[in-house]
Amino acid sequence: MASGIKVIWEDLALKLLNDRDRYTRQAIQDEFRRDPRNEAIEYDTEQGAFLTPVANKRFYVVWYQADTHSRSGTAEPVVMVRAVLPLTNVNPGSPGLKEYVERAVKAESKGEFAS
Amino acid sequence: MPSVHLLTVHGVGRHHHLSNLLRTYQTIRANLTSVEAPSPGEDQIPGWRLTRFEEGESPPFLKLEPRVEPPWAPDGTNAVYLYEVNYSDFAGVVRQNHPINLTALLVGLDLVVCAARQRPRENASSVFGGDTARLAHCLQRVSGVLTAGTVPIIGLPSIVFRNYVGTFVATFTRFFEDVATFALDKNGEQLISSHLDRTVASIVSAMRPGDRLVLAAHSLGSVVVHNFVVRQWTVAPEKVPDTVVTFGSPIGLLVWIWLFLDFEDMDFSRQVAGGDHYFCWNPVSPGTGARPPVSWINVVNCVDPIATAFPEAALDLWANGPEIASGLKNGAITQRFFGPAKITRVGGAHTEYLNDKAGFLQILLRAAGLLSGAPDAVGDLRSRDGHRAATLSVLRTTQWGLLAVALAMIAVYCGIIGWRFGSRGTLWVAPFFAWPALTISTLAFFQRLMLGGPTKRIPTELIREMNWWDGASFPYRLREKLLSMIGRSRDVDPMASSAGGFLRLLVNLISFIPTGLAMTIPVAVAVWLSGKSPTVRQAWEQLWTFPGLLAFACFMVYVICCAAHELVRSWRQVLRILEAPAPAAAASALPHAAPPTPPSP
């Protein structure tokens, strides 16, 4: 069952997602759409960025929350997915977590993108 | 940042050099139950890369490192080393140098169970709970099936259909050989233990401060590891692992049998007098003192006949409850119950742990630091009660299914014979074979009578003290009486050679007689009803026709189904006995307080 929250995948996230096989892609998308906040870890409090484990914690979806305005003018929360990464040793509260995610994004995108 | 050293220890069976190590690695990276080449999506740890494979090291190892170095964390991991303990090859050599006759081994077990069951008991309670007397009856029935299992049940098909059942027979044989090598043969036990000691010492010597040692052991391997941990607990804390993961472990089963066979009233402080103990092992701590806490996780699959959710008190019978609890993280073993409750998994569940990606493998990966999270935070598939209920439900279906197949097979057998003789009345013989317990106990009776003499562990005197009116001991008494009458009753000389090959072959041939007689009953009835009497040559020629071989195969399947039925029946009964409230005498079953002086290690 979907959470009802709108999820938008950024270019990098789509590229990293498309690098995975179709089963993993589907599992990540389905699981994340179901509940983006499930076991989410806020790794960057300044930017309100989160990590959500998916697919048996094999991958982490990197996302942040934004607001969009509907036609009626009301603000609606939107989850913006920045990347999908195979991370290890993700410990909530770890002081170097933000830098770790940035390094992982750089490595996964072959240096093409920096978080 | 610390590293994790994961040492896997295999169970019974033949395991080639590196097979255990690579099997563990491959099952993490791929779905080994699929016959297709693996796809990247099967990888359970995509964030890790293999950086070293040192197959020539002692012990050989694989090194895994994160693709991107993670931030420092006290419980983080920057490298995982996978090792294996492979005692299979030299355990095979041990048995090659000193072959054990499987029939003698199983008949010997049956005899010693019989002797222990008839030993006077008072307040026989154990740390396992349950009614000891009723559990002993179940054990006797199982040992009876095994006694009948070698020659009369598996022997015949293994000769005629050797091209098809050879692997099964080899596995069956190797299973009991390996158990005997570790539990009954002091040489085997010491060699295997020394091998594990040396392997752990090599790993520990390479570990840096903060590194963690994880032992993951399957089946008999868990018994080997249990023995190791208990021996090191109080004397060599540096060798004690941080985490132990046992899966498909028979620790509970073996410790119960050990208590039952070698101790008075299941009381660990009162070993049976004399030195003729059945087990050679002694998995108890050699001293007292602080025990480094071990995080012990035991995983049990549904319908795994070997695995037991053993109590903490069974870990070290020498120690009392608080002492054991002090050596366990959170004071207890974390029991986890997984595996599908399916009839197709009965028995096979024992070898399916590593394929359980959502259950067991999650625990293993977390214990090794390859996945985030605590291993004991992985939840059960079902509760302990749910596990027992699911097991009982599947076993009930299995038991009835086996009975149905057995009846169908004997009906087809009688039908083929009736058809060849032109007499449908032969089918009326089938109901006489409809009671598996009777079939198996008849075969077991003759095995006990033919082969059930004194052993190195059971003297003639003890057989003479057995009850004439007990179904299991009667054939032993009868044999002993008959041998006494012809002056051939004597104890086994441990230094003498066993019977020669010709005599063993002769005894095995005689062991086939009950099976052969059972097979000829429908033939005799068919001859009687039809009035046709084939010559021996005609009967021999008929055997090698398609219907003849089909009939033979049907009878073989019938006997095997009867044996399996009896095993499943006993299994169900054990679960029900353990579920029932213990009798008044056993209600006080508690971990025994430590005896005043420590036993020798």
HADDOCK unambig.tbl for C-alpha pairs under 7 A between the chains (distance, minus, plus):
assign (segid A and resid 20 and name CA) (segid B and resid 41 and name CA) 6.99 0.50 0.50
assign (segid A and resid 21 and name CA) (segid B and resid 40 and name CA) 6.79 0.50 0.50
assign (segid A and resid 21 and name CA) (segid B and resid 41 and name CA) 5.70 0.50 0.50
assign (segid A and resid 23 and name CA) (segid B and resid 41 and name CA) 6.65 0.50 0.50
assign (segid A and resid 24 and name CA) (segid B and resid 41 and name CA) 5.57 0.50 0.50
assign (segid A and resid 57 and name CA) (segid B and resid 371 and name CA) 6.98 0.50 0.50
assign (segid A and resid 58 and name CA) (segid B and resid 44 and name CA) 6.12 0.50 0.50
assign (segid A and resid 58 and name CA) (segid B and resid 45 and name CA) 5.92 0.50 0.50
assign (segid A and resid 58 and name CA) (segid B and resid 46 and name CA) 6.59 0.50 0.50
assign (segid A and resid 86 and name CA) (segid B and resid 46 and name CA) 5.66 0.50 0.50
assign (segid A and resid 86 and name CA) (segid B and resid 47 and name CA) 4.51 0.50 0.50
assign (segid A and resid 87 and name CA) (segid B and resid 47 and name CA) 5.25 0.50 0.50
assign (segid A and resid 88 and name CA) (segid B and resid 47 and name CA) 5.91 0.50 0.50
assign (segid A and resid 88 and name CA) (segid B and resid 66 and name CA) 6.70 0.50 0.50
assign (segid A and resid 88 and name CA) (segid B and resid 70 and name CA) 6.82 0.50 0.50
assign (segid A and resid 88 and name CA) (segid B and resid 370 and name CA) 6.90 0.50 0.50
assign (segid A and resid 88 and name CA) (segid B and resid 371 and name CA) 6.32 0.50 0.50
assign (segid A and resid 88 and name CA) (segid B and resid 372 and name CA) 6.58 0.50 0.50
assign (segid A and resid 89 and name CA) (segid B and resid 70 and name CA) 6.49 0.50 0.50
assign (segid A and resid 89 and name CA) (segid B and resid 76 and name CA) 5.68 0.50 0.50
assign (segid A and resid 89 and name CA) (segid B and resid 77 and name CA) 6.73 0.50 0.50
assign (segid A and resid 89 and name CA) (segid B and resid 371 and name CA) 6.76 0.50 0.50
assign (segid A and resid 89 and name CA) (segid B and resid 372 and name CA) 5.21 0.50 0.50
assign (segid A and resid 90 and name CA) (segid B and resid 372 and name CA) 6.14 0.50 0.50
assign (segid A and resid 94 and name CA) (segid B and resid 73 and name CA) 6.64 0.50 0.50
assign (segid A and resid 96 and name CA) (segid B and resid 71 and name CA) 5.00 0.50 0.50
assign (segid A and resid 97 and name CA) (segid B and resid 71 and name CA) 6.09 0.50 0.50
assign (segid A and resid 100 and name CA) (segid B and resid 70 and name CA) 5.86 0.50 0.50
assign (segid A and resid 100 and name CA) (segid B and resid 71 and name CA) 6.20 0.50 0.50
assign (segid A and resid 104 and name CA) (segid B and resid 68 and name CA) 5.86 0.50 0.50
